[in-house]
Amino acid sequence: LDGERFLNMLDAIDELLAAPPVHTRAEEEEEDEEANEGETDKKILMEHLEKAFKKVRKRDAKVAEHYHDTDLPLHKREDYVHDVRKAVKKLRYATAAAEAAG
């Protein structure tokens, strides 16, 4: 108990007691605002992902409805499939961006 480390610890305790870290109401409100901003960002990302997913489902439903309709030209039916692929690609990129954002 008479070593340098123990004496340094006692000095640190004295400094802490002399000037304790105190959070002010303004600091607490600022921390709350930062937390709310993070939640808002997450909410916006989730809304974007939900919208992209709905678009994929809607376009997939068109494919299911029209792909086997031989009255439509083949290129038109393939356009429906291509639209689904594009929507899925956008959803994949949006998901990767949301995952990277945390």
MMTF fields as JSON, N, C-alpha, C and O atoms, coordinates in Angstrom:
{
  "mmtfVersion": "1.0.0",
  "mmtfProducer": "UNKNOWN",
  "numBonds": 407,
  "numAtoms": 408,
  "numGroups": 102,
  "numChains": 1,
  "numModels": 1,
  "chainsPerModel": [1],
  "groupsPerChain": [102],
  "chainIdList": ["A"],
  "bondAtomList": [4, 2, 8, 6, 12, 10, 16, 14, 20, 18, 24, 22, 28, 26, 32, 30, 36, 34, 40, 38, 44, 42, 48, 46, 52, 50, 56, 54, 60, 58, 64, 62, 68, 66, 72, 70, 76, 74, 80, 78, 84, 82, 88, 86, 92, 90, 96, 94, 100, 98, 104, 102, 108, 106, 112, 110, 116, 114, 120, 118, 124, 122, 128, 126, 132, 130, 136, 134, 140, 138, 144, 142, 148, 146, 152, 150, 156, 154, 160, 158, 164, 162, 168, 166, 172, 170, 176, 174, 180, 178, 184, 182, 188, 186, 192, 190, 196, 194, 200, 198, 204, 202, 208, 206, 212, 210, 216, 214, 220, 218, 224, 222, 228, 226, 232, 230, 236, 234, 240, 238, 244, 242, 248, 246, 252, 250, 256, 254, 260, 258, 264, 262, 268, 266, 272, 270, 276, 274, 280, 278, 284, 282, 288, 286, 292, 290, 296, 294, 300, 298, 304, 302, 308, 306, 312, 310, 316, 314, 320, 318, 324, 322, 328, 326, 332, 330, 336, 334, 340, 338, 344, 342, 348, 346, 352, 350, 356, 354, 360, 358, 364, 362, 368, 366, 372, 370, 376, 374, 380, 378, 384, 382, 388, 386, 392, 390, 396, 394, 400, 398, 404, 402],
  "bondOrderList": [1, 1, 1, 1, 1, 1, 1, 1, 1, 1, 1, 1, 1, 1, 1, 1, 1, 1, 1, 1, 1, 1, 1, 1, 1, 1, 1, 1, 1, 1, 1, 1, 1, 1, 1, 1, 1, 1, 1, 1, 1, 1, 1, 1, 1, 1, 1, 1, 1, 1, 1, 1, 1, 1, 1, 1, 1, 1, 1, 1, 1, 1, 1, 1, 1, 1, 1, 1, 1, 1, 1, 1, 1, 1, 1, 1, 1, 1, 1, 1, 1, 1, 1, 1, 1, 1, 1, 1, 1, 1, 1, 1, 1, 1, 1, 1, 1, 1, 1, 1, 1],
  "groupList": [{"groupName": "LEU", "atomNameList": ["N", "CA", "C", "O"], "elementList": ["N", "C", "C", "O"], "formalChargeList": [0, 0, 0, 0], "bondAtomList": [1, 0, 2, 1, 3, 2], "bondOrderList": [1, 1, 2], "singleLetterCode": "L", "chemCompType": "L-PEPTIDE LINKING"}, {"groupName": "ASP", "atomNameList": ["N", "CA", "C", "O"], "elementList": ["N", "C", "C", "O"], "formalChargeList": [0, 0, 0, 0], "bondAtomList": [1, 0, 2, 1, 3, 2], "bondOrderList": [1, 1, 2], "singleLetterCode": "D", "chemCompType": "L-PEPTIDE LINKING"}, {"groupName": "GLY", "atomNameList": ["N", "CA", "C", "O"], "elementList": ["N", "C", "C", "O"], "formalChargeList": [0, 0, 0, 0], "bondAtomList": [1, 0, 2, 1, 3, 2], "bondOrderList": [1, 1, 2], "singleLetterCode": "G", "chemCompType": "PEPTIDE LINKING"}, {"groupName": "GLU", "atomNameList": ["N", "CA", "C", "O"], "elementList": ["N", "C", "C", "O"], "formalChargeList": [0, 0, 0, 0], "bondAtomList": [1, 0, 2, 1, 3, 2], "bondOrderList": [1, 1, 2], "singleLetterCode": "E", "chemCompType": "L-PEPTIDE LINKING"}, {"groupName": "ARG", "atomNameList": ["N", "CA", "C", "O"], "elementList": ["N", "C", "C", "O"], "formalChargeList": [0, 0, 0, 0], "bondAtomList": [1, 0, 2, 1, 3, 2], "bondOrderList": [1, 1, 2], "singleLetterCode": "R", "chemCompType": "L-PEPTIDE LINKING"}, {"groupName": "PHE", "atomNameList": ["N", "CA", "C", "O"], "elementList": ["N", "C", "C", "O"], "formalChargeList": [0, 0, 0, 0], "bondAtomList": [1, 0, 2, 1, 3, 2], "bondOrderList": [1, 1, 2], "singleLetterCode": "F", "chemCompType": "L-PEPTIDE LINKING"}, {"groupName": "ASN", "atomNameList": ["N", "CA", "C", "O"], "elementList": ["N", "C", "C", "O"], "formalChargeList": [0, 0, 0, 0], "bondAtomList": [1, 0, 2, 1, 3, 2], "bondOrderList": [1, 1, 2], "singleLetterCode": "N", "chemCompType": "L-PEPTIDE LINKING"}, {"groupName": "MET", "atomNameList": ["N", "CA", "C", "O"], "elementList": ["N", "C", "C", "O"], "formalChargeList": [0, 0, 0, 0], "bondAtomList": [1, 0, 2, 1, 3, 2], "bondOrderList": [1, 1, 2], "singleLetterCode": "M", "chemCompType": "L-PEPTIDE LINKING"}, {"groupName": "ALA", "atomNameList": ["N", "CA", "C", "O"], "elementList": ["N", "C", "C", "O"], "formalChargeList": [0, 0, 0, 0], "bondAtomList": [1, 0, 2, 1, 3, 2], "bondOrderList": [1, 1, 2], "singleLetterCode": "A", "chemCompType": "L-PEPTIDE LINKING"}, {"groupName": "ILE", "atomNameList": ["N", "CA", "C", "O"], "elementList": ["N", "C", "C", "O"], "formalChargeList": [0, 0, 0, 0], "bondAtomList": [1, 0, 2, 1, 3, 2], "bondOrderList": [1, 1, 2], "singleLetterCode": "I", "chemCompType": "L-PEPTIDE LINKING"}, {"groupName": "PRO", "atomNameList": ["N", "CA", "C", "O"], "elementList": ["N", "C", "C", "O"], "formalChargeList": [0, 0, 0, 0], "bondAtomList": [1, 0, 2, 1, 3, 2], "bondOrderList": [1, 1, 2], "singleLetterCode": "P", "chemCompType": "L-PEPTIDE LINKING"}, {"groupName": "VAL", "atomNameList": ["N", "CA", "C", "O"], "elementList": ["N", "C", "C", "O"], "formalChargeList": [0, 0, 0, 0], "bondAtomList": [1, 0, 2, 1, 3, 2], "bondOrderList": [1, 1, 2], "singleLetterCode": "V", "chemCompType": "L-PEPTIDE LINKING"}, {"groupName": "HIS", "atomNameList": ["N", "CA", "C", "O"], "elementList": ["N", "C", "C", "O"], "formalChargeList": [0, 0, 0, 0], "bondAtomList": [1, 0, 2, 1, 3, 2], "bondOrderList": [1, 1, 2], "singleLetterCode": "H", "chemCompType": "L-PEPTIDE LINKING"}, {"groupName": "THR", "atomNameList": ["N", "CA", "C", "O"], "elementList": ["N", "C", "C", "O"], "formalChargeList": [0, 0, 0, 0], "bondAtomList": [1, 0, 2, 1, 3, 2], "bondOrderList": [1, 1, 2], "singleLetterCode": "T", "chemCompType": "L-PEPTIDE LINKING"}, {"groupName": "LYS", "atomNameList": ["N", "CA", "C", "O"], "elementList": ["N", "C", "C", "O"], "formalChargeList": [0, 0, 0, 0], "bondAtomList": [1, 0, 2, 1, 3, 2], "bondOrderList": [1, 1, 2], "singleLetterCode": "K", "chemCompType": "L-PEPTIDE LINKING"}, {"groupName": "TYR", "atomNameList": ["N", "CA", "C", "O"], "elementList": ["N", "C", "C", "O"], "formalChargeList": [0, 0, 0, 0], "bondAtomList": [1, 0, 2, 1, 3, 2], "bondOrderList": [1, 1, 2], "singleLetterCode": "Y", "chemCompType": "L-PEPTIDE LINKING"}],
  "groupTypeList": [0, 1, 2, 3, 4, 5, 0, 6, 7, 0, 1, 8, 9, 1, 3, 0, 0, 8, 8, 10, 10, 11, 12, 13, 4, 8, 3, 3, 3, 3, 3, 1, 3, 3, 8, 6, 3, 2, 3, 13, 1, 14, 14, 9, 0, 7, 3, 12, 0, 3, 14, 8, 5, 14, 14, 11, 4, 14, 4, 1, 8, 14, 11, 8, 3, 12, 15, 12, 1, 13, 1, 0, 10, 0, 12, 14, 4, 3, 1, 15, 11, 12, 1, 11, 4, 14, 8, 11, 14, 14, 0, 4, 15, 8, 13, 8, 8, 8, 3, 8, 8, 2],
  "groupIdList": [1, 2, 3, 4, 5, 6, 7, 8, 9, 10, 11, 12, 13, 14, 15, 16, 17, 18, 19, 20, 21, 22, 23, 24, 25, 26, 27, 28, 29, 30, 31, 32, 33, 34, 35, 36, 37, 38, 39, 40, 41, 42, 43, 44, 45, 46, 47, 48, 49, 50, 51, 52, 53, 54, 55, 56, 57, 58, 59, 60, 61, 62, 63, 64, 65, 66, 67, 68, 69, 70, 71, 72, 73, 74, 75, 76, 77, 78, 79, 80, 81, 82, 83, 84, 85, 86, 87, 88, 89, 90, 91, 92, 93, 94, 95, 96, 97, 98, 99, 100, 101, 102],
  "secStructList": [7, 7, 1, 2, 2, 2, 2, 2, 2, 2, 2, 2, 2, 2, 2, 2, 2, 2, 1, 7, 7, 7, 7, 7, 2, 2, 2, 2, 2, 2, 2, 2, 2, 2, 2, 2, 2, 2, 2, 2, 2, 2, 2, 2, 2, 2, 2, 2, 2, 2, 2, 2, 2, 2, 2, 2, 2, 2, 2, 2, 2, 2, 2, 2, 2, 2, 6, 6, 7, 6, 6, 1, 7, 2, 2, 2, 2, 2, 2, 2, 2, 2, 2, 2, 2, 2, 2, 2, 2, 2, 2, 2, 2, 2, 2, 2, 2, 2, 2, 2, 2, 7],
  "xCoordList": [0.809, 0.0, 0.851, 0.317, 2.121, 2.967, 3.657, 4.608, 3.158, 3.741, 3.232, 2.273, 3.912, 3.583, 2.164, 1.449, 1.759, 0.428, -0.681, -1.667, -0.516, -1.525, -1.628, -2.725, -0.484, -0.49, -1.144, -1.866, -0.89, -1.538, -3.053, -3.81, -3.487, -4.915, -5.543, -6.629, -4.865, -5.39, -5.48, -6.443, -4.482, -4.525, -5.708, -6.393, -5.94, -7.055, -8.385, -9.299, -8.506, -9.734, -9.932, -11.05, -8.865, -8.955, -9.421, -10.265, -8.872, -9.272, -10.742, -11.463, -11.174, -12.568, -13.501, -14.542, -13.13, -13.97, -13.974, -14.978, -12.864, -12.768, -13.589, -14.187, -13.616, -14.349, -15.087, -14.65, -16.208, -16.942, -17.569, -18.004, -17.611, -18.267, -19.778, -20.402, -20.35, -21.771, -22.416, -21.935, -23.506, -24.271, -25.288, -26.015, -25.329, -26.339, -27.597, -27.563, -28.674, -29.934, -29.782, -30.332, -29.047, -28.843, -28.093, -28.428, -27.091, -26.343, -27.242, -27.174, -28.081, -28.996, -29.993, -30.291, -30.511, -31.446, -30.767, -31.363, -29.514, -28.754, -28.539, -28.649, -28.237, -28.066, -29.376, -29.382, -30.499, -31.808, -32.115, -32.638, -31.786, -32.023, -31.215, -31.719, -29.95, -29.102, -29.675, -29.652, -30.184, -30.79, -32.041, -32.276, -32.848, -34.059, -33.728, -34.441, -32.633, -32.232, -31.865, -32.208, -31.177, -30.818, -32.053, -32.11, -33.039, -34.288, -35.032, -35.611, -35.014, -35.674, -35.001, -35.675, -33.666, -32.935, -33.299, -33.523, -33.358, -33.717, -35.144, -35.422, -36.036, -37.424, -37.51, -38.248, -36.764, -36.761, -36.21, -36.76, -35.121, -34.555, -35.553, -35.705, -36.221, -37.197, -38.366, -38.842, -38.827, -39.907, -39.473, -40.248, -38.234, -37.713, -37.63, -37.998, -37.149, -37.053, -38.433, -38.626, -39.379, -40.743, -41.348, -42.01, -41.119, -41.639, -41.01, -41.699, -39.705, -39.013, -39.513, -39.673, -39.761, -40.248, -41.663, -41.973, -42.513, -43.863, -43.805, -44.599, -42.848, -42.699, -42.314, -42.825, -41.414, -41.017, -42.224, -42.455, -42.987, -44.156, -45.188, -45.776, -45.401, -46.382, -45.949, -46.756, -44.687, -44.199, -44.162, -44.401, -43.866, -43.888, -45.311, -45.511, -46.282, -47.678, -48.055, -48.81, -47.524, -47.788, -47.199, -47.816, -46.003, -45.381, -46.236, -46.516, -46.645, -47.46, -48.765, -49.262, -49.31, -50.581, -50.434, -51.286, -49.353, -49.257, -48.236, -48.305, -47.305, -46.214, -46.698, -46.163, -47.677, -48.153, -49.296, -49.877, -49.613, -50.661, -50.068, -49.325, -50.398, -49.823, -50.432, -49.97, -51.454, -52.015, -51.074, -51.101, -50.244, -49.269, -48.007, -47.628, -47.363, -46.11, -45.042, -45.068, -44.121, -43.08, -42.257, -41.944, -41.902, -41.089, -41.812, -41.171, -43.125, -43.902, -43.855, -43.691, -44.004, -43.951, -42.559, -42.416, -41.544, -40.178, -39.892, -39.086, -40.551, -40.413, -40.905, -40.32, -41.984, -42.483, -41.422, -41.191, -40.794, -39.755, -38.566, -37.993, -38.205, -37.083, -37.38, -36.492, -38.61, -38.998, -38.833, -38.411, -39.162, -38.979, -37.497, -37.11, -36.674, -35.228, -34.673, -33.851, -35.106, -34.636, -35.077, -34.299, -36.326, -36.835, -36.084, -35.785, -35.787, -35.042, -33.633, -33.106, -33.024, -31.678, -31.669, -30.778, -32.658, -32.761, -32.963, -32.37, -33.794, -34.027, -32.746, -32.445, -31.994, -30.737, -29.766, -29.138, -29.638, -28.744, -29.224, -28.419, -30.521, -31.066, -30.825, -30.52, -30.962, -30.721, -29.266, -28.963, -28.364, -26.931, -26.6, -25.794, -27.215, -26.972, -27.509, -26.864, -28.686, -29.268, -28.427, -28.247, -27.922, -27.081, -25.786, -25.319, -25.202, -23.967, -24.201, -23.313, -25.393, -25.705, -25.893, -25.79, -26.166, -26.243, -27.608, -27.84],
  "yCoordList": [-1.21, 0.0, 1.274, 2.383, 1.114, 2.302, 2.485, 3.256, 1.757, 1.853, 3.065, 3.728, 3.328, 4.484, 4.382, 5.382, 3.178, 2.988, 3.335, 3.975, 2.911, 3.173, 4.667, 5.201, 5.339, 6.785, 7.532, 8.506, 7.075, 7.682, 7.495, 8.396, 6.318, 6.059, 6.983, 7.518, 7.174, 8.079, 9.507, 10.217, 9.929, 11.263, 11.394, 12.417, 10.343, 10.373, 10.442, 11.141, 9.73, 9.778, 11.168, 11.685, 11.776, 13.136, 14.12, 14.977, 13.996, 14.878, 14.68, 15.64, 13.419, 13.116, 13.713, 14.274, 13.594, 14.153, 15.68, 16.301, 16.283, 17.741, 18.311, 19.379, 17.603, 18.094, 16.93, 16.422, 16.499, 15.367, 15.747, 16.882, 14.783, 15.08, 15.156, 14.2, 16.295, 16.516, 16.799, 17.622, 16.104, 16.368, 17.445, 17.376, 18.432, 19.473, 19.055, 18.13, 19.71, 19.418, 19.63, 18.863, 20.656, 20.929, 19.773, 19.374, 19.241, 18.11, 16.884, 16.165, 16.647, 15.51, 15.667, 14.703, 16.892, 17.139, 16.95, 16.424, 17.388, 17.216, 15.736, 15.315, 14.953, 13.508, 12.864, 11.975, 13.32, 12.799, 13.135, 12.299, 14.367, 14.775, 13.92, 13.51, 13.647, 12.811, 11.404, 10.806, 10.876, 9.54, 9.551, 8.612, 10.622, 10.732, 10.856, 10.316, 11.576, 11.698, 10.336, 10.019, 9.532, 8.188, 7.344, 6.589, 7.466, 6.722, 7.203, 6.399, 8.517, 9.062, 8.545, 8.186, 8.512, 7.994, 6.539, 6.143, 5.745, 4.337, 4.193, 3.325, 5.046, 4.999, 5.313, 4.655, 6.306, 6.674, 5.53, 5.21, 4.913, 3.778, 2.629, 2.012, 2.349, 1.251, 1.554, 0.663, 2.795, 3.169, 2.996, 2.532, 3.373, 3.224, 1.745, 1.367, 0.91, -0.519, -1.147, -1.983, -0.747, -1.274, -0.887, -1.7, 0.346, 0.804, 0.006, -0.405, -0.205, -0.979, -2.418, -3.0, -2.997, -4.376, -4.475, -5.433, -3.496, -3.487, -3.419, -4.052, -2.637, -2.524, -3.883, -4.268, -4.598, -5.926, -6.855, -7.565, -6.855, -7.739, -7.401, -8.294, -6.104, -5.676, -6.116, -6.62, -5.922, -6.311, -7.824, -8.338, -8.54, -10.001, -10.506, -11.486, -9.837, -10.221, -10.034, -10.831, -8.975, -8.771, -9.911, -10.383, -10.341, -11.454, -12.707, -13.403, -12.985, -14.181, -14.127, -15.154, -12.933, -12.777, -12.863, -13.438, -12.29, -12.128, -13.026, -13.163, -13.633, -14.327, -15.492, -15.726, -16.206, -17.364, -17.02, -17.908, -15.745, -15.293, -15.238, -14.315, -16.212, -16.292, -15.285, -15.15, -14.589, -13.53, -12.321, -11.549, -12.164, -11.073, -11.511, -12.681, -10.577, -10.939, -11.307, -10.828, -12.151, -12.633, -11.484, -11.494, -10.5, -9.386, -8.602, -8.086, -8.505, -7.802, -8.587, -8.014, -9.911, -10.747, -10.704, -10.696, -10.676, -10.601, -9.245, -9.148, -8.204, -6.884, -6.905, -6.268, -7.645, -7.762, -8.416, -7.974, -9.455, -10.143, -9.212, -9.172, -8.476, -7.545, -6.46, -6.062, -5.99, -4.994, -5.546, -4.824, -6.81, -7.429, -7.478, -7.161, -7.87, -7.944, -6.581, -6.484, -5.529, -4.179, -3.775, -3.2, -4.079, -3.721, -4.484, -3.924, -5.738, -6.536, -5.987, -5.934, -5.581, -5.018, -3.736, -3.535, -2.871, -1.649, -1.98, -1.341, -2.97, -3.374, -3.91, -3.62, -4.687, -5.235, -4.112, -4.145, -3.116, -1.992, -1.171, -0.733, -0.969, -0.209, -0.969, -0.361, -2.285, -3.098, -3.013, -2.888, -3.082, -2.978, -1.617, -1.522, -0.565, 0.782, 0.91, 1.508, 0.35, 0.414, -0.386, 0.026, -1.507, -2.332, -1.601, -1.645, -0.93, -0.183, 1.002, 1.388, 1.582, 2.739, 2.336, 3.161, 1.071, 0.591, 0.446, 0.049],
  "zCoordList": [0.0, 0.0, 0.0, 0.009, -0.009, -0.035, -1.395, -1.521, -2.414, -3.752, -4.518, -4.122, -5.633, -6.483, -7.06, -7.13, -7.471, -8.056, -7.069, -7.434, -5.823, -4.797, -4.53, -4.373, -4.48, -4.237, -5.405, -5.192, -6.642, -7.815, -7.766, -8.127, -7.317, -7.206, -6.165, -6.387, -5.029, -4.008, -4.538, -4.249, -5.312, -5.916, -6.874, -6.892, -7.674, -8.615, -7.879, -8.319, -6.772, -5.971, -5.392, -5.389, -4.905, -4.361, -5.442, -5.179, -6.658, -7.756, -8.113, -8.389, -8.104, -8.418, -7.38, -7.723, -6.111, -5.053, -5.07, -4.72, -5.471, -5.513, -6.675, -6.55, -7.793, -8.971, -9.62, -10.652, -9.026, -9.582, -10.931, -11.123, -11.864, -13.146, -12.939, -12.477, -13.285, -13.081, -14.433, -15.212, -14.689, -15.904, -15.601, -14.61, -16.458, -16.306, -17.046, -17.858, -16.781, -17.452, -18.961, -19.752, -19.359, -20.787, -21.448, -22.563, -20.772, -21.322, -21.455, -22.452, -20.452, -20.509, -21.656, -22.361, -21.841, -22.932, -24.29, -25.23, -24.373, -25.616, -25.916, -27.068, -24.901, -25.084, -25.526, -26.378, -24.935, -25.33, -26.789, -27.527, -27.203, -28.59, -29.553, -30.599, -29.198, -30.055, -30.165, -31.24, -29.066, -29.098, -29.976, -30.736, -29.869, -30.691, -32.171, -33.017, -32.491, -33.891, -34.449, -35.588, -33.664, -34.097, -34.345, -35.316, -33.472, -33.646, -34.894, -35.624, -35.135, -36.318, -37.589, -38.555, -37.582, -38.738, -38.989, -40.133, -37.934, -38.079, -38.612, -39.439, -38.132, -38.583, -40.074, -40.808, -40.519, -41.935, -42.779, -43.833, -42.313, -43.045, -43.132, -44.186, -42.042, -42.043, -42.978, -43.682, -42.991, -43.897, -45.354, -46.191, -45.645, -47.002, -47.382, -48.495, -46.461, -46.736, -46.922, -47.805, -46.098, -46.236, -47.583, -48.229, -48.001, -49.285, -50.429, -51.363, -50.344, -51.386, -51.412, -52.484, -50.235, -50.177, -50.764, -51.472, -50.473, -51.044, -52.571, -53.265, -53.077, -54.528, -55.132, -56.184, -54.461, -54.941, -54.95, -55.929, -53.875, -53.795, -54.87, -55.479, -55.097, -56.1, -57.499, -58.28, -57.796, -59.129, -59.286, -60.379, -58.214, -58.266, -58.517, -59.234, -57.927, -58.154, -59.625, -60.181, -60.257, -61.682, -62.512, -63.467, -62.133, -62.851, -62.695, -63.67, -61.468, -61.223, -62.015, -62.475, -62.169, -62.87, -64.391, -65.069, -64.925, -66.378, -67.079, -68.301, -66.374, -67.063, -67.92, -69.004, -67.461, -68.216, -69.171, -69.795, -69.281, -70.208, -71.618, -71.954, -72.415, -73.765, -74.735, -75.868, -74.293, -75.14, -75.192, -76.151, -74.16, -74.145, -74.888, -74.838, -75.569, -76.235, -75.198, -74.065, -75.603, -74.691, -74.116, -72.925, -74.927, -74.429, -73.341, -72.425, -73.427, -72.395, -71.082, -70.005, -71.196, -69.992, -69.38, -68.158, -70.215, -69.703, -69.065, -68.14, -69.558, -68.934, -67.486, -66.61, -67.25, -65.869, -64.974, -63.849, -65.479, -64.708, -64.484, -63.395, -65.512, -65.391, -64.353, -63.599, -64.315, -63.305, -61.892, -60.988, -61.699, -60.384, -60.04, -58.916, -60.991, -60.734, -60.354, -59.443, -61.035, -60.708, -59.303, -58.542, -58.965, -57.638, -56.539, -55.484, -56.787, -55.803, -55.649, -54.538, -56.742, -56.68, -55.849, -55.024, -56.066, -55.264, -53.79, -52.921, -53.51, -52.123, -51.503, -50.345, -52.266, -51.752, -51.402, -50.345, -52.285, -52.012, -50.815, -49.994, -50.722, -49.589, -48.282, -47.256, -48.319, -47.132, -46.715, -45.529, -47.683, -47.377, -46.783, -45.858, -47.305, -46.778, -45.357, -44.496, -45.117, -43.774, -42.784, -41.638, -43.223, -42.354, -42.026, -40.887, -43.014, -42.788, -41.87, -41.109, -41.938, -41.091, -39.634, -38.727, -39.433, -38.06, -37.606, -36.464]
}
